[in-house]
Amino acid sequence: MLSLPCQGRQNLIRPEHKNELQKYMTGIVIREKQKLIAINNMPDHFHILIGLKPTMALSELVGDIKSGSSGFINDRRWAPGKFAWQEGFGAFSYSHSQLTTVIRYIQNQEKHHTRKSFQAEYLELLEKFNVPYDERYIFKPIE
């Protein structure tokens, strides 16, 4: 599962653009011959579940998704100023037996985030997967 936060964690993805942006991102994944399993977003971040083939570097695919979708948003002037994703991304691997749970989570983000913020959830995932991190470098505010 990929987690892509907007720069500065701003609420820049408006609900009326949600479906079109998800379709555009799906097209990028398919063009790269990868399997998109689930996609959904909140105003400030995206979660994408992808079946990644071993011939594709994850960082290359994420770079394509981020650059393509930010260009798409900027071309349509959907955000004030210049839209950008936050530097970096979160990627977590799940076994086939966990797919149903992860898909359900992605599909129900809106409900889930009424109980827990994305930042709190992300830090929990880092802890759960024993990923070392320095909080000073996670979720940078706009300077």
C-alpha beads as a LAMMPS data file, in Angstrom:
LAMMPS data file: protein, C-alpha beads

143 atoms
142 bonds

1 atom types
1 bond types

-500.0 500.0 xlo xhi
-500.0 500.0 ylo yhi
-500.0 500.0 zlo zhi

Masses

1 110.0

Atoms # bond

1 1 1 0.000 0.000 0.000
2 1 1 1.296 3.449 -0.933
3 1 1 0.564 6.576 1.084
4 1 1 1.034 9.895 -0.712
5 1 1 0.473 13.068 1.354
6 1 1 -0.037 16.496 -0.225
7 1 1 2.750 18.981 0.377
8 1 1 2.386 20.570 3.786
9 1 1 -0.499 18.170 4.521
10 1 1 -2.907 20.685 3.035
11 1 1 -6.459 19.763 2.024
12 1 1 -5.940 20.413 -1.682
13 1 1 -7.799 17.521 -3.305
14 1 1 -11.365 18.723 -3.672
15 1 1 -14.190 16.158 -3.618
16 1 1 -15.445 17.154 -7.071
17 1 1 -12.056 16.181 -8.568
18 1 1 -11.646 12.933 -6.671
19 1 1 -12.942 10.485 -9.302
20 1 1 -11.171 12.108 -12.231
21 1 1 -7.858 12.203 -10.367
22 1 1 -8.215 8.583 -9.269
23 1 1 -8.882 7.557 -12.886
24 1 1 -5.837 9.480 -14.046
25 1 1 -3.603 7.825 -11.432
26 1 1 -5.064 4.434 -12.329
27 1 1 -4.109 5.108 -15.959
28 1 1 -0.502 5.777 -14.940
29 1 1 -0.315 2.471 -13.054
30 1 1 -1.862 0.541 -15.959
31 1 1 0.394 2.267 -18.522
32 1 1 3.356 1.008 -16.483
33 1 1 1.837 -2.506 -16.747
34 1 1 1.212 -2.812 -13.012
35 1 1 -1.995 -3.972 -11.333
36 1 1 -4.013 -1.375 -9.433
37 1 1 -6.024 -3.188 -6.765
38 1 1 -7.544 -0.289 -4.786
39 1 1 -7.335 3.504 -4.737
40 1 1 -9.021 6.164 -2.616
41 1 1 -8.166 9.514 -1.161
42 1 1 -8.876 12.127 1.400
43 1 1 -8.443 15.857 0.714
44 1 1 -4.824 15.673 1.938
45 1 1 -3.550 12.213 0.898
46 1 1 -3.981 9.123 -1.265
47 1 1 -3.781 5.418 -0.502
48 1 1 -3.096 3.100 -3.430
49 1 1 -2.804 -0.687 -3.330
50 1 1 -0.780 -2.029 -6.240
51 1 1 0.280 -5.483 -7.337
52 1 1 3.860 -4.601 -8.283
53 1 1 5.746 -6.789 -10.749
54 1 1 9.374 -7.487 -9.811
55 1 1 10.585 -5.813 -13.012
56 1 1 9.394 -2.395 -11.778
57 1 1 11.175 -0.337 -9.154
58 1 1 8.665 0.998 -6.642
59 1 1 10.372 4.401 -6.467
60 1 1 10.129 4.719 -10.265
61 1 1 6.407 3.960 -10.261
62 1 1 5.753 6.356 -7.377
63 1 1 7.762 9.042 -9.188
64 1 1 5.613 8.526 -12.291
65 1 1 2.387 8.697 -10.250
66 1 1 3.465 11.807 -8.352
67 1 1 4.846 13.751 -11.317
68 1 1 2.020 12.777 -13.652
69 1 1 -0.768 13.524 -11.192
70 1 1 0.740 16.807 -9.978
71 1 1 1.046 17.931 -13.612
72 1 1 -2.559 16.866 -14.184
73 1 1 -3.748 18.894 -11.170
74 1 1 -1.652 21.935 -12.118
75 1 1 -2.775 21.877 -15.771
76 1 1 -6.386 22.039 -14.585
77 1 1 -5.613 24.627 -11.884
78 1 1 -7.418 22.585 -9.261
79 1 1 -5.232 23.911 -6.458
80 1 1 -4.234 27.456 -5.562
81 1 1 -0.643 28.065 -6.604
82 1 1 1.480 25.108 -7.621
83 1 1 0.344 21.680 -6.400
84 1 1 2.999 19.222 -5.224
85 1 1 3.079 15.982 -3.308
86 1 1 5.137 15.911 -0.141
87 1 1 8.689 14.679 -0.617
88 1 1 8.911 10.930 -0.117
89 1 1 6.142 8.375 0.351
90 1 1 5.153 5.453 2.522
91 1 1 5.055 1.934 1.095
92 1 1 3.950 -1.108 3.038
93 1 1 3.879 -4.706 1.870
94 1 1 1.014 -7.063 2.635
95 1 1 0.500 -10.769 2.009
96 1 1 -2.240 -12.067 -0.262
97 1 1 -4.236 -13.202 2.793
98 1 1 -4.408 -9.571 4.019
99 1 1 -5.680 -8.040 0.748
100 1 1 -9.362 -8.032 1.673
101 1 1 -8.646 -6.131 4.895
102 1 1 -6.387 -3.591 3.155
103 1 1 -8.871 -3.072 0.299
104 1 1 -11.693 -2.527 2.797
105 1 1 -9.554 -0.032 4.693
106 1 1 -8.744 1.930 1.519
107 1 1 -12.375 1.942 0.416
108 1 1 -13.506 3.225 3.835
109 1 1 -10.885 5.910 4.440
110 1 1 -13.416 8.642 5.061
111 1 1 -14.998 6.714 7.927
112 1 1 -11.660 5.558 9.303
113 1 1 -10.180 9.067 9.413
114 1 1 -13.044 10.405 11.498
115 1 1 -11.543 8.344 14.347
116 1 1 -7.820 8.702 13.651
117 1 1 -5.774 11.264 11.742
118 1 1 -3.623 10.223 8.806
119 1 1 -0.502 11.340 10.664
120 1 1 -1.345 9.213 13.724
121 1 1 -2.176 6.254 11.513
122 1 1 1.029 6.624 9.495
123 1 1 3.187 6.706 12.631
124 1 1 1.388 3.563 13.858
125 1 1 2.221 1.806 10.573
126 1 1 5.874 2.765 10.903
127 1 1 5.880 1.342 14.429
128 1 1 3.985 -1.804 13.389
129 1 1 6.452 -2.527 10.579
130 1 1 9.491 -1.567 12.726
131 1 1 10.532 1.206 10.354
132 1 1 13.033 3.575 11.974
133 1 1 12.145 7.250 11.518
134 1 1 12.807 10.718 12.814
135 1 1 9.579 12.674 13.400
136 1 1 11.317 15.895 12.371
137 1 1 11.344 14.640 8.782
138 1 1 7.792 13.329 8.543
139 1 1 4.979 15.609 7.363
140 1 1 6.980 18.733 6.705
141 1 1 4.916 21.906 6.937
142 1 1 5.045 24.408 4.089
143 1 1 7.904 26.838 4.611

Bonds

1 1 1 2
2 1 2 3
3 1 3 4
4 1 4 5
5 1 5 6
6 1 6 7
7 1 7 8
8 1 8 9
9 1 9 10
10 1 10 11
11 1 11 12
12 1 12 13
13 1 13 14
14 1 14 15
15 1 15 16
16 1 16 17
17 1 17 18
18 1 18 19
19 1 19 20
20 1 20 21
21 1 21 22
22 1 22 23
23 1 23 24
24 1 24 25
25 1 25 26
26 1 26 27
27 1 27 28
28 1 28 29
29 1 29 30
30 1 30 31
31 1 31 32
32 1 32 33
33 1 33 34
34 1 34 35
35 1 35 36
36 1 36 37
37 1 37 38
38 1 38 39
39 1 39 40
40 1 40 41
41 1 41 42
42 1 42 43
43 1 43 44
44 1 44 45
45 1 45 46
46 1 46 47
47 1 47 48
48 1 48 49
49 1 49 50
50 1 50 51
51 1 51 52
52 1 52 53
53 1 53 54
54 1 54 55
55 1 55 56
56 1 56 57
57 1 57 58
58 1 58 59
59 1 59 60
60 1 60 61
61 1 61 62
62 1 62 63
63 1 63 64
64 1 64 65
65 1 65 66
66 1 66 67
67 1 67 68
68 1 68 69
69 1 69 70
70 1 70 71
71 1 71 72
72 1 72 73
73 1 73 74
74 1 74 75
75 1 75 76
76 1 76 77
77 1 77 78
78 1 78 79
79 1 79 80
80 1 80 81
81 1 81 82
82 1 82 83
83 1 83 84
84 1 84 85
85 1 85 86
86 1 86 87
87 1 87 88
88 1 88 89
89 1 89 90
90 1 90 91
91 1 91 92
92 1 92 93
93 1 93 94
94 1 94 95
95 1 95 96
96 1 96 97
97 1 97 98
98 1 98 99
99 1 99 100
100 1 100 101
101 1 101 102
102 1 102 103
103 1 103 104
104 1 104 105
105 1 105 106
106 1 106 107
107 1 107 108
108 1 108 109
109 1 109 110
110 1 110 111
111 1 111 112
112 1 112 113
113 1 113 114
114 1 114 115
115 1 115 116
116 1 116 117
117 1 117 118
118 1 118 119
119 1 119 120
120 1 120 121
121 1 121 122
122 1 122 123
123 1 123 124
124 1 124 125
125 1 125 126
126 1 126 127
127 1 127 128
128 1 128 129
129 1 129 130
130 1 130 131
131 1 131 132
132 1 132 133
133 1 133 134
134 1 134 135
135 1 135 136
136 1 136 137
137 1 137 138
138 1 138 139
139 1 139 140
140 1 140 141
141 1 141 142
142 1 142 143
